[in-house]
Amino acid sequence: MQTRLKTLSVALLLAALAGVTVLAYVPGLKGVFVFDSVERVVRNDTLRTESMAPRELLGAAYAGQADYPRRGLAYVSLALNYYLAGGRFDPFAFKLTNLVIHLLNGLLVFTLARLVIARWWQLGFPDARPHSAPALAMMACLAAGVWMLHPIQLTSVLYVVQRMTSLSATCVLIGAIAYLIARARLEQGRRYCFALMYGGVVGGTLVGFFFKQNALLLPAFVAVLELFLFEWRALSPGARRGLAAFFVATLVIPLIAGLAILISGTESTAGSYAFRDYDMRERLLTQARVLFFYLGLLALPDIRRLGLYHDDIGASAGLLEPWTTLVAVLGWTVMAILVVWGARRRAPWAFAVVWFLVGHAVESSILPLELVHEHRNYVPAIGVWMAFAFYAGGVWENAKRLRALLLPAIVGFVAALALITHTRAQAWRSPAALMESLARHHPASYRAANGYAFNSIPRDADLGVRFEAFRRAAALSEDAVSPLIEMSKISVALDYFLGAHGLAHAPSAAMPVAEMVLLAEPAHNAHLLAALDEAVARRLRVGRPRTDNIIALIALVDCSLHGSRECVSLRDSAARWHADALSNKRLPEHLRAALELSTAKIYAIAGESERAVSHARLAGRAAEKNLNYRLQEASLYALLERWDELGSVLEEIREGFPVRAQADPMFRDLNDRYENR
């Protein structure tokens, strides 16, 4: 009876923690799609499924526009969300689903923590003497509760596209739990141990891979569990051989193959850094600082340092640029020495460090990813909080005089985490509130400043106020053109207000962004427009190619289609800016294809169909292996009623994408139009 009551207490505690987590996140559930969730989800027509038919879902699986269904299962889940939400991209429905996944993962973290802490107890650490299973369960509850409520996890829930991270984590957690259960059975000489091991780890890795590639780290996480929690010598010779074969098959061979692929593609990887304002060496140096930054956020989640954007953290140009790079590198060197010492003793703190580093092995590597994102700590943080819960439990069991202090300290810590998460979630209730919060806490972030100018200042606000907000954003980036284009629109709007549009002209002239001001004077405004035109052109010609620059140019063309007089007035400038961007030698092929299609649209609007077709063909050549761009090319031919070109492209698509084409609703629609022409 007493055991049942204790089990019920644990269940109620878990339910209470889940309830507090829901309350913490509720304010942000009605917010909007942000950052690349807009491009990957809302503007991804492949996700607009009209049924749950296999063909529709297969099309959604290829929404990542790769040769294989990259992150396909994640995209299928997003497509199902769209369908079940009534054919709408309803932020509440998508975010609520993410929250449910997070709660499910919290239960899995509880299960994993209970198994891990039980092993530490069995290994006989001096401070690990809990006297009952409920005591272990309470420690596991603490680990799961802190993990679920920590504000660093917020972006994995409210940043919709990071469902890829959380579902990948689900597979990693299930695989790790399966391994621990199978490994314990192996020690006991029970049957089907290796079937469970292979099924859990291989299955978890493969399924998780189609949510996000981070799941490939599952065998490495399992190796950490083996290293720190089990005695190799306790196994029979046959079991040892079987376990060795398991790790060779799941870790060693894939690791060698992965390294071979990585080394053979080093040149290609280095070339991908054309997107970035740092190179491979600088990224690796920066990650030494970033990893300590993450640990700092875990230990002290200061809301002023947390955020959706961290582009205000600059890359390390060298060990002394900034000097904290050297400190970080030395810090990790010392940490490595300590971890080797701790690993020999199987210390839980050493386990936490190794688990954390393994969790960052992909996204803190040579891959040309962005420098900092909080959601990258979703799985790495688990090891930290398991060790924290273990040591807290050890203090509780062995230093009974401290219980009066420990209990309120733990409750206060968990409550503080919930409060900070709730405060952050409130900022996510609307784009205006979110961007205002980000701009206030990250004044050096270009993305935050630009987002603030777009979302937090009303469209009907004073033109000077809006102009200054975009000017501040433009000053924070050397190659972004989005704020400069908005400044141009505002300058044109002022011209219309003054009744001077088209009356005053000025030759192109350079003007530093810091000196750009909006004045109600036609001659000054003409000089300002000329300077903005030149600034946009220069950044597009010689600056680092940016996806958001291309999106801004395409948006300007679409805006002119809808008749906005500011955008229509900038139509000639838009055509020149497209040409400037296309002249950039560092422009990657997929962005070149997008620009060529947008240029084709400009000429189609102007009635120059031959030039439109010419640029559409260039887009097709640049994006031969990208179904989305080929379909956009075909759509343009359909719009212009160029049936021969449409038929040729549809045939090329049918041959190049035999499975995906038939599953894509846009292809089927275009094919119907062609056949019924």
C-alpha positions in Angstrom: 0.0 0.0 0.0 2.8 2.4 0.9 4.6 1.7 -2.3 1.5 2.4 -4.3 1.1 5.7 -2.5 4.7 6.7 -3.3 4.2 5.7 -6.9 1.0 7.8 -7.0 3.0 10.7 -5.5 5.6 10.5 -8.3 2.8 10.3 -10.9 1.1 13.4 -9.4 4.4 15.2 -9.3 5.1 14.5 -12.9 1.5 15.6 -13.8 2.0 18.8 -11.8 5.3 19.5 -13.6 3.6 18.9 -17.0 0.8 21.3 -15.9 3.2 24.0 -14.9 5.0 23.6 -18.2 1.7 24.1 -20.1 0.9 27.2 -18.1 4.3 28.6 -18.7 3.9 28.2 -22.5 0.3 29.2 -22.9 0.9 32.9 -23.6 3.1 32.1 -26.6 0.8 29.5 -28.3 -1.2 32.2 -30.2 1.8 34.0 -31.6 3.0 33.8 -35.2 5.4 31.8 -37.3 8.9 33.4 -37.1 12.3 33.3 -38.8 12.7 30.4 -41.2 9.4 28.8 -40.1 7.8 31.3 -42.5 9.8 30.0 -45.5 9.9 26.3 -44.5 6.3 26.0 -43.4 3.9 28.9 -44.3 5.4 29.5 -47.8 6.0 25.9 -48.5 3.1 25.0 -50.8 4.1 21.3 -50.7 2.7 21.2 -47.1 -0.8 22.3 -48.2 -2.2 18.8 -48.2 -5.8 18.3 -49.2 -6.1 14.8 -47.8 -4.3 12.1 -45.8 -3.8 10.1 -49.0 -0.3 8.4 -49.3 0.4 10.4 -52.4 -0.2 13.7 -50.6 2.0 12.7 -47.7 4.7 11.5 -50.0 4.8 14.9 -51.6 5.0 16.5 -48.2 8.0 14.3 -47.3 9.9 15.9 -50.1 9.1 19.4 -48.9 12.8 19.9 -48.0 13.6 20.0 -51.7 16.4 17.4 -51.5 17.2 14.3 -53.6 15.8 12.2 -50.8 13.1 13.0 -48.2 15.4 15.1 -46.0 13.7 15.6 -42.7 10.7 14.1 -44.5 8.9 12.7 -41.4 9.0 16.2 -39.8 7.5 17.7 -42.9 4.8 15.0 -43.0 3.9 16.0 -39.4 3.7 19.6 -40.4 1.5 18.7 -43.4 -0.8 16.7 -41.1 -1.0 19.7 -38.8 -2.1 21.9 -41.7 -4.7 19.4 -42.8 -6.1 18.7 -39.3 -6.2 22.5 -38.6 -8.8 22.8 -41.4 -6.4 23.6 -44.2 -4.9 26.5 -42.4 -1.4 27.4 -41.1 -2.9 28.1 -37.6 0.0 29.0 -35.3 -1.9 27.8 -32.3 -2.4 24.3 -33.7 1.2 24.0 -34.7 2.6 25.3 -31.4 0.2 23.2 -29.4 1.5 20.1 -31.2 5.1 21.1 -30.4 4.1 21.5 -26.8 2.6 18.0 -26.7 5.8 16.6 -28.2 7.8 18.5 -25.6 5.7 17.0 -22.8 6.1 13.5 -24.2 9.8 14.1 -24.4 9.7 15.2 -20.7 8.2 11.8 -19.8 11.0 10.1 -21.8 13.6 12.2 -20.0 12.1 11.1 -16.7 12.4 7.4 -17.8 16.0 7.8 -19.0 17.0 9.7 -15.9 15.5 7.1 -13.6 17.5 4.3 -15.4 20.7 6.4 -15.4 20.5 7.5 -11.8 19.7 3.9 -10.8 22.9 2.7 -12.5 24.9 5.4 -10.6 23.5 4.2 -7.4 24.4 0.6 -8.3 28.0 1.7 -9.0 28.2 2.7 -5.4 29.2 6.4 -5.3 29.7 7.7 -1.8 26.9 10.2 -2.2 24.5 7.9 -4.0 22.6 6.0 -1.3 18.9 6.5 -2.0 17.0 3.8 0.0 14.1 3.3 -2.3 12.8 3.3 -5.8 10.6 6.3 -5.1 13.7 8.3 -4.1 15.2 7.5 -7.5 11.9 8.5 -9.1 12.0 11.8 -7.3 15.4 12.5 -8.6 14.3 11.6 -12.1 11.3 14.0 -11.7 13.7 16.8 -10.8 15.8 16.2 -13.9 12.7 16.0 -16.1 11.1 19.0 -14.5 14.1 21.3 -14.8 14.6 20.1 -18.4 11.0 20.7 -19.4 10.7 24.1 -17.7 14.1 25.6 -18.6 13.7 28.7 -20.7 16.4 27.6 -23.1 14.0 25.0 -24.4 11.4 27.6 -25.5 12.5 27.9 -29.1 12.1 24.2 -29.5 8.4 24.6 -28.7 7.3 28.0 -30.0 9.7 28.2 -33.0 7.5 25.9 -35.1 10.1 24.5 -37.5 12.2 23.2 -34.6 9.7 20.4 -34.3 12.4 18.7 -36.3 14.7 19.0 -33.3 12.1 17.8 -30.8 10.9 14.8 -32.8 14.5 13.8 -33.6 15.1 14.0 -29.8 12.1 11.7 -29.2 13.9 9.0 -31.3 17.2 9.5 -29.5 15.5 9.2 -26.1 13.6 6.0 -27.1 16.8 4.5 -28.5 18.8 5.4 -25.4 16.1 3.9 -23.1 15.9 0.7 -25.2 19.7 0.3 -25.0 19.8 0.7 -21.2 17.0 -1.9 -20.8 18.7 -4.3 -23.2 22.1 -3.8 -21.6 20.7 -4.5 -18.1 19.1 -7.7 -19.5 22.4 -8.7 -21.1 24.1 -8.6 -17.7 21.4 -10.8 -16.3 21.9 -13.3 -19.2 18.4 -12.9 -20.5 17.2 -13.5 -24.1 16.6 -11.1 -27.0 18.9 -8.4 -25.6 20.7 -7.7 -28.9 17.4 -7.6 -30.8 16.2 -4.9 -28.5 19.6 -3.1 -28.7 19.7 -3.1 -32.5 16.0 -2.3 -32.8 16.2 0.6 -30.4 19.4 2.1 -31.6 19.4 1.4 -35.3 15.6 2.1 -35.5 15.9 5.2 -33.5 18.8 6.5 -35.6 17.1 5.8 -38.9 13.7 7.1 -38.0 15.2 10.1 -36.2 17.3 10.9 -39.2 14.2 11.6 -41.2 13.2 14.1 -38.5 16.6 15.8 -38.3 20.2 14.6 -38.9 21.1 15.0 -35.3 19.7 11.6 -34.6 22.8 10.2 -36.1 24.4 10.9 -32.8 22.3 8.3 -31.0 25.1 5.5 -31.2 27.5 8.0 -29.7 25.1 8.8 -26.9 24.8 5.0 -26.3 28.6 4.7 -26.2 28.6 7.3 -23.5 26.0 5.4 -21.5 28.1 2.2 -21.9 31.3 3.9 -20.9 30.0 5.5 -17.7 27.3 3.1 -16.5 28.3 -0.5 -17.2 31.1 -3.0 -16.4 32.5 -4.7 -19.5 34.2 -7.3 -17.4 30.9 -8.4 -15.8 29.7 -9.9 -19.1 30.4 -13.4 -20.4 32.9 -13.8 -23.3 30.1 -14.3 -25.7 28.2 -11.3 -24.5 31.3 -9.2 -24.8 31.9 -10.3 -28.4 28.3 -9.5 -29.2 28.5 -6.1 -27.6 31.7 -5.3 -29.4 30.1 -6.3 -32.7 27.2 -4.0 -31.9 29.4 -1.0 -31.4 31.5 -1.8 -34.5 28.3 -2.0 -36.6 26.4 1.0 -35.1 29.3 3.4 -34.2 32.7 2.5 -35.6 31.8 1.7 -39.2 29.3 4.7 -39.6 31.9 7.0 -37.9 34.6 6.0 -40.4 32.2 6.3 -43.3 31.0 9.7 -42.1 34.6 11.0 -41.6 35.5 9.8 -45.1 32.5 11.6 -46.6 33.3 14.7 -44.6 37.0 14.7 -45.6 36.2 14.1 -49.3 33.8 16.9 -49.2 36.0 19.4 -47.3 36.4 21.6 -50.4 32.7 21.7 -51.0 32.1 22.5 -47.3 34.6 25.3 -47.4 32.9 26.7 -50.5 29.6 26.7 -48.7 31.0 29.4 -46.3 30.4 31.9 -49.1 27.1 32.4 -47.3 28.8 33.3 -44.1 30.8 36.2 -42.9 33.3 33.8 -41.2 35.3 30.8 -42.5 35.7 27.3 -41.2 38.6 28.1 -38.9 36.8 31.1 -37.4 33.7 29.0 -36.8 35.6 26.3 -34.9 37.3 29.0 -32.8 34.0 30.6 -32.1 32.3 27.4 -31.0 34.7 27.2 -28.1 33.1 30.4 -26.8 29.6 29.4 -27.8 29.7 26.1 -25.9 30.6 28.0 -22.7 27.8 30.5 -23.6 25.3 27.6 -23.7 26.5 26.3 -20.3 26.2 29.8 -18.9 22.6 30.0 -20.1 21.8 26.6 -18.6 23.3 27.6 -15.2 22.0 31.2 -15.2 19.2 31.7 -17.7 19.3 35.5 -17.9 16.4 36.7 -20.0 18.6 39.5 -21.4 21.0 36.9 -22.9 18.3 34.5 -24.2 16.7 35.1 -27.5 15.6 33.9 -30.9 18.5 35.7 -32.6 22.2 35.6 -31.5 23.8 37.3 -34.6 25.2 39.8 -32.1 27.7 37.2 -31.1 30.6 37.8 -33.5 32.9 35.2 -34.9 36.4 34.8 -33.5 39.0 36.0 -36.0 41.8 34.5 -34.0 42.7 33.3 -30.5 43.0 36.9 -29.3 40.2 38.4 -31.4 38.4 38.5 -29.0 40.7 37.4 -26.1 37.9 35.3 -24.7 38.5 32.8 -27.5 41.9 31.9 -25.9 40.3 31.7 -22.5 37.6 29.4 -23.9 40.1 27.1 -25.8 42.2 26.8 -22.6 39.1 26.2 -20.6 38.1 23.3 -22.8 41.6 21.9 -22.7 41.5 21.8 -18.9 38.0 20.4 -19.1 39.2 17.6 -21.4 41.9 16.6 -18.9 39.5 16.7 -16.0 37.0 14.6 -17.9 39.5 11.9 -18.7 40.2 11.8 -14.9 36.5 11.8 -14.1 35.6 9.2 -16.7 38.1 6.7 -15.2 36.0 7.1 -12.0 32.7 7.2 -13.9 31.9 10.5 -12.2 28.4 11.8 -13.1 29.7 15.3 -13.6 32.1 13.9 -16.3 29.2 12.1 -17.9 27.3 15.4 -18.1 30.2 17.1 -19.8 30.8 14.3 -22.3 27.0 14.0 -23.1 26.8 17.7 -23.6 29.8 17.7 -26.0 28.5 14.7 -28.0 25.2 16.5 -28.3 27.0 19.4 -30.0 29.3 17.3 -32.2 27.3 18.0 -35.4 26.2 21.6 -34.9 29.5 22.8 -33.4 31.6 21.2 -36.1 33.1 22.3 -39.4 29.7 22.4 -41.1 28.8 25.9 -42.3 25.9 26.4 -40.0 25.0 29.6 -38.1 27.0 30.2 -35.0 24.4 30.1 -32.2 21.0 28.7 -31.7 19.4 27.8 -28.3 17.4 24.8 -29.6 20.7 23.0 -30.2 20.8 22.3 -26.4 17.5 20.3 -26.5 19.3 16.9 -26.1 22.7 18.1 -24.7 21.1 19.6 -21.7 19.6 16.3 -20.6 22.9 14.9 -19.3 23.5 18.1 -17.4 20.2 17.9 -15.5 20.5 14.2 -14.8 23.8 14.8 -13.1 22.3 17.8 -11.3 19.4 15.7 -10.0 21.8 12.9 -8.9 23.9 15.3 -6.8 20.9 17.0 -5.4 19.5 13.6 -4.4 22.9 12.7 -2.9 22.9 15.8 -0.7 19.3 15.1 0.3 20.1 11.5 1.4 23.5 12.1 3.1 23.2 15.6 4.6 19.9 15.6 6.3 20.7 18.8 8.1 20.7 20.6 4.8 17.2 19.4 3.8 15.6 22.4 5.3 17.6 24.5 2.9 17.8 22.2 -0.1 14.0 21.7 -0.6 13.1 25.4 -0.8 16.2 26.0 -2.9 15.2 23.4 -5.5 11.5 24.5 -5.5 12.6 28.1 -5.9 14.9 27.2 -8.8 12.2 25.3 -10.6 9.7 28.1 -10.0 12.2 30.6 -11.3 12.7 28.6 -14.4 8.9 28.4 -14.9 8.6 32.2 -14.4 11.3 33.0 -16.9 9.9 30.7 -19.5 6.4 32.2 -18.9 7.9 35.7 -19.3 9.6 34.7 -22.5 6.4 33.1 -23.8 4.5 36.3 -23.2 6.9 38.1 -25.5 6.0 35.5 -28.2 2.3 36.4 -28.0 2.6 38.8 -31.0 5.3 39.7 -33.5 5.4 43.3 -32.2 6.0 42.2 -28.6 8.6 39.6 -29.6 10.7 41.9 -31.8 10.5 44.7 -29.2 11.8 42.3 -26.6 14.6 41.0 -28.9 15.6 44.5 -29.9 15.7 45.6 -26.3 17.8 42.7 -25.0 20.0 42.4 -28.2 20.7 45.9 -29.4 23.6 44.8 -31.5 21.6 42.2 -33.4 20.7 43.1 -37.0 17.9 40.6 -37.2 16.3 41.9 -34.0 16.6 45.5 -35.2 15.2 44.7 -38.6 12.4 42.7 -37.1 11.6 45.5 -34.7 11.4 48.0 -37.6 9.1 45.7 -39.5 6.8 44.5 -36.7 6.9 46.8 -33.7 6.4 50.1 -35.4 3.0 50.6 -36.9 2.7 51.1 -40.7 0.9 54.4 -40.1 3.6 55.7 -37.7 5.5 58.9 -38.5 7.7 58.3 -41.6 10.7 59.7 -39.8 10.3 57.2 -37.0 10.0 54.3 -39.4 13.0 55.5 -41.5 15.2 55.8 -38.4 14.3 52.3 -37.2 15.3 50.8 -40.5 18.4 52.9 -40.7 19.6 51.5 -37.3 19.0 48.0 -38.7 20.9 48.8 -41.9 23.9 50.1 -39.9 24.2 46.8 -38.0 24.9 44.8 -41.2 27.4 45.4 -44.0 25.5 43.4 -46.6 21.8 43.3 -45.8 19.6 45.2 -48.2 16.1 44.6 -46.7 16.2 47.7 -44.5 17.7 49.8 -47.3 14.8 48.8 -49.6 12.3 49.8 -46.9 14.1 53.1 -46.4 13.7 53.7 -50.2 10.0 53.0 -50.0 9.6 55.5 -47.1 11.6 58.1 -49.1 9.3 57.6 -52.1 6.2 57.9 -49.8 7.6 61.2 -48.5 8.0 62.4 -52.1 4.3 61.6 -52.8 3.3 63.4 -49.6 5.3 66.5 -50.7 3.8 66.3 -54.2 7.3 66.1 -55.5 7.4 62.6 -56.9 9.3 62.5 -60.2 10.1 66.2 -60.1 13.6 66.1 -58.5 16.4 63.9 -59.7 20.0 63.5 -58.5 23.0 61.5 -59.7 24.0 58.4 -57.8 26.2 59.3 -54.9 27.6 57.3 -52.0 26.3 58.3 -48.5 27.2 56.5 -45.3 24.2 54.8 -43.7 24.9 56.6 -40.5 24.4 60.0 -42.3 21.1 59.1 -43.9 18.3 61.2 -42.6 14.7 61.8 -43.9 13.9 65.5 -44.5 10.8 67.1 -45.9 12.8 68.7 -48.7 12.5 67.4 -52.3 16.1 68.1 -53.3 17.5 66.3 -50.2 15.1 63.4 -50.7 16.3 63.0 -54.3 19.9 62.8 -53.2 18.8 60.3 -50.4 17.0 58.0 -52.9 20.0 58.1 -55.2 22.3 57.2 -52.3 20.0 54.4 -51.2 19.9 53.0 -54.8 23.7 52.9 -54.9 23.9 51.4 -51.4 21.6 48.5 -52.3 23.4 47.9 -55.6 26.8 47.9 -53.9 25.8 45.4 -51.2 24.2 43.1 -53.8 27.2 43.3 -56.2 30.1 42.7 -53.7 28.6 41.8 -50.4 28.1 38.3 -49.0 25.1 36.6 -50.7 22.2 36.4 -48.2 19.0 34.5 -48.6 17.1 37.3 -46.9 18.4 39.7 -49.6 16.9 37.6 -52.3 13.7 37.3 -50.4 13.5 41.1 -50.1 14.0 41.6 -53.8 11.4 39.0 -54.7 9.0 40.6 -52.1 9.6 44.0 -53.8 8.5 42.6 -57.2 5.4 40.9 -55.7 4.6 44.2 -53.9 4.7 46.1 -57.2 2.3 43.5 -58.6 -0.3 44.4 -56.0 -0.2 48.0 -57.0 1.6 49.6 -54.1 2.7 53.0 -55.5 6.0 53.0 -53.6 6.8 49.5 -55.0 5.7 50.4 -58.5 7.9 53.5 -58.3 10.9 51.3 -57.5 10.2 48.8 -60.3 13.1 50.1 -62.5 15.4 50.0 -59.4 14.2 46.5 -58.7 15.3 45.3 -62.2 18.7 46.9 -61.8 19.1 45.4 -58.3 18.3 42.0 -59.6 21.0 42.4 -62.2 23.5 43.6 -59.5 22.7 40.6 -57.4 23.2 38.2 -60.4 26.6 39.8 -61.1 27.8 38.7 -57.6 30.4 35.9 -58.3 29.7 34.3 -54.9 26.0 33.8 -55.5 25.1 30.1 -55.1 23.1 28.4 -57.8 19.8 28.0 -55.9 19.7 31.8 -55.1 20.7 32.5 -58.7 17.7 30.4 -59.8 15.4 32.4 -57.5 16.6 35.7 -58.8 16.4 34.6 -62.5 12.7 33.6 -61.9 12.0 36.9 -60.2 13.7 38.7 -63.1 11.5 36.7 -65.5 8.5 37.9 -63.5 9.6 41.6 -63.9 9.7 41.2 -67.7 6.4 39.3 -67.7 4.8 42.2 -65.9 6.3 44.6 -68.4 4.9 42.5 -71.3 8.4 41.5 -72.5 7.6 37.8 -72.8 10.7 36.8 -74.8 13.0 38.2 -72.1 10.9 36.6 -69.4 11.2 33.2 -71.1 15.0 33.7 -71.5 15.4 34.3 -67.7 13.1 31.5 -66.9 15.4 29.2 -68.9 18.4 30.4 -67.0 16.6 29.6 -63.8 15.9 26.1 -65.0 19.6 25.6 -65.8 20.7 26.9 -62.4 18.3 24.7 -60.5 18.2 21.6 -62.6 17.9 19.4 -59.5 15.5 21.6 -57.5 11.9 20.6 -58.1 10.5 23.7 -56.5 12.3 26.1 -58.9 11.5 23.9 -61.9 7.8 24.1 -61.1 8.0 27.8 -60.7 9.7 28.0 -64.1 6.8 25.9 -65.5 4.3 28.1 -63.8 5.7 31.1 -65.6 5.4 29.4 -69.0 1.8 28.5 -68.1 1.1 32.2 -67.2 2.6 33.3 -70.5 0.8 30.5 -72.4 4.1 29.2 -73.8 2.8 25.7 -74.1 5.9 24.2 -75.9 8.2 25.4 -73.2 5.8 24.2 -70.5 5.5 20.7 -72.1 9.3 20.4 -72.3 9.8 21.4 -68.6 7.0 19.1 -67.4 8.7 16.2 -69.3 12.1 17.0 -67.8 10.5 17.1 -64.3 8.8 13.8 -64.9 12.1 12.2 -65.9 14.2 13.9 -63.2 11.8 13.5 -60.3 9.7 10.4 -61.1 8.4 9.8 -57.6 8.2 13.4 -56.3 6.5 14.8 -59.4 3.5 12.6 -59.2 3.2 13.3 -55.5 3.4 17.1 -56.0 0.0 18.9 -56.3 1.5 21.8 -58.2 3.0 19.5 -60.9 -0.4 17.7 -61.2 -2.2 21.0 -61.6 0.3 22.3 -64.3 0.1 18.9 -66.1 -3.7 19.2 -66.2 -3.5 22.7 -67.6 -1.1 21.6 -70.2 -3.2 18.6 -71.3 -6.4 20.8 -71.3 -4.8 23.7 -73.1 
